[in-house]
Amino acid sequence: MDVSHALVSIVLCTYNGERFLKQQLDSLVGQSYPNLEIIIVDDNSTDGTNDMLKSYADGHPLLKLYFNETNLGYNKNFEKAISLSTGQFISICDQDDVWFKEKIEKLIGAIGNNWAVFSNSEYIDHQNNPLNIRLIKNTIYPENYENILMENFFTGHTSLLSRECINYILPIPENGFYDWWIGFVCLYHNKLVYQDEILTRYRIHQNSVVQSKNKGKTKNALRNIDIQLQNFLAYKNLKIQDRLVITDLKDRLKNRGILNPLWFKLFTNYSRFFPKRPHVSIISRINFLRKLLNRESPDR
């Protein structure tokens, strides 16, 4: 199938993002790929985001604006935005990043027959200064759904989805992380591929939604894993034998410390459960798992 001219829907969710929004919008309308629609759903912002969007849309007919009367929250707002899209492909967008000009063009070229392709990002600060840090530090070869059970490596803001996968990923669970869910579903059907290329400048600043999410992931890592595993167990196409695998991991999360059965399982299958981690030495793997399993348990 020739997808070189297929319609791509960029879905952008905004919330109190006026500070960096224009720079992101400029990078979207400046894409080298010619056939785009830009779906923007604002989640009841209280700053000047709405006025900025309306002003910007006056000169850019690619933009289609929607304004929520009540705040839906991060996951459900992206669900709404995806549902409003009409393109053969959907590209997820955060409000305060900056896209490389050729991002969509390269992701279209890489997705093939997969449901999703994701790429890499480089960190920038609030003044656009590069921090010389990559979001993903080593090449990932997604092989099996178990790769994504304990830790997410699929990042929504770097991704392109096919229309085919929408019936599988919707509805998005209300709790947890929407991109972790999408990555699991696509990988479960062996329809996920990684494009090892930096195509997004990923902004880190004090008030960013992404920064808040990452702080939550670090502080409550086990609780977040527990929530995601519960979401995965609710997936409508999950096979019985895979349900048993996920249930076993979820049950083991209740035990903490270096001597519990979960520690041994993760250590002996480290590369399978943590494919994005470049730890090669035994000591580095032990230290990572010790820190992970000594955080708050999901039942506290």
C-alpha positions in Angstrom: 0.0 0.0 0.0 1.3 3.4 -1.0 1.0 5.6 2.1 3.2 8.5 0.9 0.2 10.8 0.5 -2.1 9.4 3.2 -3.8 11.8 5.5 -2.1 12.1 8.9 -4.0 13.5 11.8 -1.8 15.2 14.4 -3.7 15.0 17.7 -2.6 17.7 20.2 -4.0 18.0 23.7 -3.6 21.3 25.5 -4.0 22.4 29.1 -2.6 25.8 30.4 0.2 25.6 27.8 0.3 29.1 26.4 4.0 29.6 27.3 5.5 27.2 24.8 2.5 26.4 22.6 3.3 28.7 19.6 6.7 27.1 19.1 5.2 23.7 19.0 2.4 24.8 16.6 5.0 26.4 14.3 6.9 23.0 14.1 3.6 21.2 13.3 2.5 23.5 10.4 6.1 23.5 9.1 6.2 19.7 8.6 7.7 18.5 5.3 4.9 15.9 4.9 2.1 17.6 2.9 -1.2 16.0 3.9 -2.1 16.8 7.5 -4.9 17.8 9.7 -4.2 19.1 13.2 -6.8 18.1 15.8 -6.4 20.2 19.0 -8.5 19.5 22.1 -8.1 21.9 25.0 -9.0 20.4 28.4 -10.6 23.5 29.9 -7.6 25.7 30.2 -7.7 28.6 32.6 -4.8 30.7 31.1 -4.6 32.2 27.7 -4.3 29.0 25.8 -7.7 29.2 24.2 -7.2 32.7 22.9 -3.8 31.8 21.5 -5.3 28.7 19.7 -8.1 30.8 18.1 -5.7 33.4 17.0 -3.3 30.9 15.5 -6.1 29.0 13.7 -7.2 32.1 11.9 -4.1 31.9 9.7 -3.7 28.1 9.6 -6.7 26.2 8.2 -5.0 22.8 9.1 -6.1 23.4 12.7 -9.4 22.0 14.0 -10.1 23.3 17.5 -12.2 21.7 20.2 -12.7 23.0 23.7 -13.8 20.9 26.7 -16.3 22.4 29.0 -15.0 20.3 31.9 -11.6 18.8 32.5 -11.4 15.2 31.2 -7.8 14.5 32.4 -4.8 13.5 30.4 -5.9 10.0 29.2 -9.5 10.7 28.3 -8.6 13.9 26.6 -6.2 12.0 24.3 -8.9 9.4 23.8 -11.3 12.2 22.6 -8.7 13.7 20.3 -7.9 10.4 18.7 -11.6 9.7 18.3 -12.0 13.0 16.4 -9.2 12.3 14.0 -10.0 11.2 10.4 -6.6 10.4 9.0 -5.3 7.0 7.9 -2.5 7.6 10.5 -2.5 9.5 13.8 0.5 11.2 15.4 0.3 12.1 19.1 1.6 15.4 20.2 2.4 17.2 23.5 1.9 20.9 23.8 5.4 22.0 24.8 7.8 20.0 22.6 9.3 20.9 19.2 9.1 18.6 16.2 11.8 18.1 13.6 10.6 19.2 10.2 10.8 15.7 8.7 9.3 13.9 11.7 6.0 12.8 10.0 7.7 12.0 6.7 10.2 9.7 8.4 7.6 7.9 10.6 5.4 7.3 7.6 8.4 5.7 5.9 9.1 3.5 8.9 5.7 2.2 10.0 5.3 -0.4 7.3 2.5 -2.9 8.1 2.8 -2.2 11.9 0.1 -0.5 14.0 2.6 1.9 15.6 6.1 3.3 15.2 7.9 5.3 17.8 11.2 7.3 17.7 13.6 9.0 20.0 13.8 12.5 21.6 16.5 14.8 22.8 15.9 16.9 26.0 15.8 20.7 25.9 15.2 23.1 28.8 12.7 26.0 29.0 15.0 28.2 27.0 15.4 25.7 24.1 18.9 24.8 25.3 19.9 21.2 24.4 20.7 19.1 27.5 22.6 16.4 25.5 20.4 13.7 26.9 18.5 11.2 24.8 15.1 9.9 26.0 16.0 6.4 25.0 19.7 5.6 25.5 20.0 2.4 23.6 18.4 0.8 20.6 15.2 -1.2 21.4 14.0 -4.2 19.5 10.4 -4.9 20.7 9.9 -8.6 20.5 7.3 -9.7 23.0 4.6 -8.1 25.1 6.5 -9.0 28.3 9.1 -6.4 27.2 6.7 -3.7 28.3 5.0 -5.1 31.4 7.3 -3.7 34.0 8.5 -0.5 32.3 7.3 1.6 29.5 9.5 2.5 26.5 6.7 3.6 24.1 6.4 7.3 24.2 3.2 8.8 22.8 4.8 12.1 21.7 7.3 10.3 19.4 4.7 8.0 17.8 2.7 7.4 14.7 -0.4 5.1 14.8 -2.3 3.4 12.0 -6.0 3.7 11.8 -6.3 -0.1 12.1 -5.1 -0.1 15.8 -7.8 2.4 17.0 -10.4 -0.3 17.5 -7.9 -2.1 19.8 -6.6 0.8 21.9 -9.9 2.5 22.6 -11.2 3.0 25.1 -8.1 4.1 26.9 -8.1 3.2 30.6 -8.8 6.2 32.8 -6.0 5.5 35.2 -2.3 4.9 34.4 -0.5 6.1 31.3 -2.1 6.3 27.9 1.1 5.7 25.9 2.1 2.7 28.1 -1.4 1.2 27.2 -1.0 1.8 23.5 2.5 0.4 23.4 1.3 -2.8 25.2 -1.6 -3.4 22.9 0.4 -2.9 19.7 3.3 -5.0 21.0 0.9 -7.7 22.1 -0.2 -8.1 18.5 3.5 -7.9 17.3 2.7 -4.6 15.5 5.2 -2.2 17.1 8.5 -1.0 15.6 11.1 1.5 16.8 12.7 4.0 14.6 16.1 4.7 16.2 16.3 8.4 15.3 15.8 11.7 17.2 12.8 13.4 15.7 11.5 15.5 18.7 12.9 18.0 21.1 11.4 17.0 24.4 11.0 20.0 26.7 11.6 19.6 30.4 10.4 22.4 32.7 8.9 22.7 36.1 5.3 23.0 35.0 5.2 20.6 32.1 2.6 17.8 32.2 5.4 15.3 31.2 7.6 16.4 34.1 4.7 15.9 36.5 4.0 12.5 35.1 7.7 11.5 35.3 7.9 12.6 39.0 4.9 10.4 39.7 6.4 7.5 37.9 9.6 7.7 39.9 8.0 8.2 43.3 5.3 5.6 42.9 7.0 3.2 40.5 5.5 0.0 41.9 2.0 1.4 42.3 2.1 2.6 38.6 3.2 -0.8 37.5 0.4 -2.4 39.5 -2.1 0.0 37.8 -0.8 -0.8 34.3 -0.8 -4.6 34.9 -4.5 -4.3 36.0 -5.2 -2.4 32.8 -3.5 -5.0 30.7 -5.5 -7.8 32.4 -8.6 -6.0 31.3 -7.5 -6.1 27.6 -10.4 -7.7 25.7 -8.1 -9.8 23.4 -5.8 -11.1 26.1 -5.2 -14.9 25.8 -5.6 -17.1 28.9 -2.0 -18.1 29.1 -0.9 -14.5 28.9 -3.4 -13.5 31.6 -1.7 -16.0 33.9 1.7 -14.5 33.2 0.5 -10.9 34.0 -1.4 -12.1 37.1 1.7 -13.8 38.4 3.7 -10.6 38.1 0.9 -8.6 39.8 0.7 -11.0 42.7 4.5 -10.9 43.2 4.5 -7.1 43.4 2.9 -7.4 46.9 6.3 -8.7 48.2 9.2 -6.3 48.5 12.9 -6.5 49.1 15.8 -8.3 47.5 14.9 -11.8 48.6 11.3 -11.9 47.2 10.3 -14.1 44.3 9.7 -11.1 42.0 13.4 -9.9 42.4 14.7 -13.3 41.3 12.3 -13.5 38.3 13.2 -10.0 37.1 17.0 -10.5 37.6 17.1 -13.8 35.7 15.0 -12.3 32.9 16.4 -8.8 33.0 16.8 -8.0 29.3 13.3 -9.3 28.6 11.6 -7.1 31.2 13.8 -4.0 30.9 14.9 -3.8 27.2 15.6 -0.1 27.3 18.0 -0.3 30.2 21.7 -0.4 29.1 22.8 -2.0 32.3 25.3 -4.7 31.4 27.1 -5.5 34.6 25.5 -7.7 37.3 26.1 -4.9 39.9 24.2 -2.3 37.9 21.3 -4.6 37.4 21.2 -5.5 41.1 21.3 -1.8 42.1 18.5 -0.9 39.7 16.2 -3.7 40.9 17.0 -3.0 44.5 15.9 0.6 44.1 12.8 -0.3 42.1 11.6 -2.9 44.6 12.3 -0.8 47.7 9.9 1.9 46.6 6.3 2.1 47.8 4.4 -1.2 47.3 1.1 -1.1 45.4 -1.0 -2.1 48.4 0.1 0.8 50.7 
